Amino acid sequence: MDNLFQLKDKNIVVMGVANDRSIAWGTAKALIEVGANVIFTYRKERSLKKLEKQLANYEDIQPLLIQCDVNSDESIQHAFNEISEKVGTIHGIVHSVAFAHAEDLKNRFVETSREGYAFAQDTSAYSLIAVANAARPFMTEGGSIVTMTYLGAERVLEGYNVMGVAKAALEASVRYLAADVGTDGIRVNAISAGAIKTLAAKGVPSFNTILNKIEESAPLKRNVTLEEVANMTVVMLSQLSSGITGEVIYVDSGYHILGI
Ligand SMILES: NC(=O)c1ccc[n+]([C@@H]2O[C@H](COP(=O)([O-])OP(=O)(O)OC[C@H]3O[C@@H](n4cnc5c(N)ncnc54)[C@H](O)[C@@H]3O)[C@@H](O)[C@H]2O)c1
């Protein structure tokens, strides 16, 4: 298995673990299983505490835990400099970070504030560009960057509002970044995950309705699991996907293919 993925001892930065339900945590667990050296970034002390608690179950590894707030260029630069100083080459990044103000998800979309729009874009879309630029000098052997997106980027999903527009920008950024850094052997892709009950998902008012609707109508007649999204993320970080870049890969029980 290790040979198939070729991720053993590769340095993969995982951004966005808030707790054990986070897509980033599911991905980190799967990466540890294939022997990758996972480096975690966290935003808040609260997430650090949760991370330390979860990692207590893994006695034989001592991952690097680095603070990084993606709203700050300085914080991003500092984090990637520190990561590179400690581990050298970076081989992959999981960008699993997004945020919008609660009122911009609850209010009518037409009422989205200028500040709320800019904040959602900055945190959820621009951050991928800033992270790719900060990491690029340390990805000297090429590598793979994977971000998390959602169907709300291309379809109107009630309550997703400003985050849908941010995800649309994120998906476009994936394509422009892929075209740009491909010459450095770096691939950039997005996973469009089906609905999963996480902290971020709690902010979407219609989330339970979405879960029920998918169960009723998706081709697989069920929601996806954290493990399914994590496994595909590992594939997209690995040599198994070496010919794919600039792509949005759906892990959503096939829901996105439906018309009505
Ligand atoms: N849960 C779902 O149904 C679903 C579906 C599709 C896509 N996604 C996407 O997956 C990604 C991960 O979300 P999740 O569902 O695991 O929820 P989560 O709340 O566990 O993770 C979101 C993470 O973003 C981090 N974050 C927010 N602002 C940040 C900042 N300024 N700097 C650094 N980190 C910051 C949070 O600390 C948190 O760890 C997000 O991009 C989300 O939009 C989620």
PDBQT file of the ligand as one rigid body, heavy atoms in Angstrom, charges set to zero:
ROOT
HETATM    1  N1  LIG A 301     -18.650  19.787   6.230  1.00  0.00    +0.000 N 
HETATM    2  C1  LIG A 301     -19.140  19.849   5.018  1.00  0.00    +0.000 C 
HETATM    3  O1  LIG A 301     -20.284  19.465   4.764  1.00  0.00    +0.000 OA
HETATM    4  C2  LIG A 301     -18.291  20.387   3.897  1.00  0.00    +0.000 A 
HETATM    5  C3  LIG A 301     -18.668  20.106   2.568  1.00  0.00    +0.000 A 
HETATM    6  C4  LIG A 301     -17.887  20.599   1.530  1.00  0.00    +0.000 A 
HETATM    7  C5  LIG A 301     -16.756  21.353   1.820  1.00  0.00    +0.000 A 
HETATM    8  N2  LIG A 301     -16.424  21.610   3.121  1.00  0.00    +0.000 N 
HETATM    9  C6  LIG A 301     -15.221  22.423   3.360  1.00  0.00    +0.000 C 
HETATM   10  O2  LIG A 301     -14.278  21.657   4.067  1.00  0.00    +0.000 OA
HETATM   11  C7  LIG A 301     -13.376  22.544   4.727  1.00  0.00    +0.000 C 
HETATM   12  C8  LIG A 301     -13.206  22.108   6.166  1.00  0.00    +0.000 C 
HETATM   13  O3  LIG A 301     -14.411  22.322   6.884  1.00  0.00    +0.000 OA
HETATM   14  P1  LIG A 301     -15.004  21.262   7.914  1.00  0.00    +0.000 P 
HETATM   15  O4  LIG A 301     -16.371  20.945   7.442  1.00  0.00    +0.000 OA
HETATM   16  O5  LIG A 301     -14.036  20.179   8.200  1.00  0.00    +0.000 OA
HETATM   17  O6  LIG A 301     -15.245  22.172   9.219  1.00  0.00    +0.000 OA
HETATM   18  P2  LIG A 301     -14.257  22.562  10.423  1.00  0.00    +0.000 P 
HETATM   19  O7  LIG A 301     -14.970  23.647  11.150  1.00  0.00    +0.000 OA
HETATM   20  O8  LIG A 301     -13.880  21.377  11.182  1.00  0.00    +0.000 OA
HETATM   21  O9  LIG A 301     -12.966  23.145   9.683  1.00  0.00    +0.000 OA
HETATM   22  C9  LIG A 301     -12.864  24.486   9.246  1.00  0.00    +0.000 C 
HETATM   23  C10 LIG A 301     -11.499  24.959   9.687  1.00  0.00    +0.000 C 
HETATM   24  O10 LIG A 301     -11.216  26.258   9.162  1.00  0.00    +0.000 OA
HETATM   25  C11 LIG A 301     -10.366  26.867  10.115  1.00  0.00    +0.000 C 
HETATM   26  N3  LIG A 301     -10.270  28.313   9.905  1.00  0.00    +0.000 N 
HETATM   27  C12 LIG A 301     -11.271  29.221   9.781  1.00  0.00    +0.000 A 
HETATM   28  N4  LIG A 301     -10.744  30.458   9.663  1.00  0.00    +0.000 NA
HETATM   29  C13 LIG A 301      -9.397  30.319   9.697  1.00  0.00    +0.000 A 
HETATM   30  C14 LIG A 301      -8.299  31.223   9.658  1.00  0.00    +0.000 A 
HETATM   31  N5  LIG A 301      -8.474  32.536   9.528  1.00  0.00    +0.000 N 
HETATM   32  N6  LIG A 301      -7.032  30.721   9.712  1.00  0.00    +0.000 NA
HETATM   33  C15 LIG A 301      -6.826  29.397   9.837  1.00  0.00    +0.000 A 
HETATM   34  N7  LIG A 301      -7.827  28.491   9.912  1.00  0.00    +0.000 NA
HETATM   35  C16 LIG A 301      -9.089  28.951   9.855  1.00  0.00    +0.000 A 
HETATM   36  C17 LIG A 301     -11.048  26.539  11.440  1.00  0.00    +0.000 C 
HETATM   37  O11 LIG A 301     -10.160  26.749  12.519  1.00  0.00    +0.000 OA
HETATM   38  C18 LIG A 301     -11.383  25.073  11.215  1.00  0.00    +0.000 C 
HETATM   39  O12 LIG A 301     -10.319  24.257  11.661  1.00  0.00    +0.000 OA
HETATM   40  C19 LIG A 301     -13.968  23.942   4.543  1.00  0.00    +0.000 C 
HETATM   41  O13 LIG A 301     -13.333  24.568   3.442  1.00  0.00    +0.000 OA
HETATM   42  C20 LIG A 301     -15.420  23.647   4.216  1.00  0.00    +0.000 C 
HETATM   43  O14 LIG A 301     -16.024  24.704   3.495  1.00  0.00    +0.000 OA
HETATM   44  C21 LIG A 301     -17.159  21.139   4.152  1.00  0.00    +0.000 A 
ENDROOT
TORSDOF 0
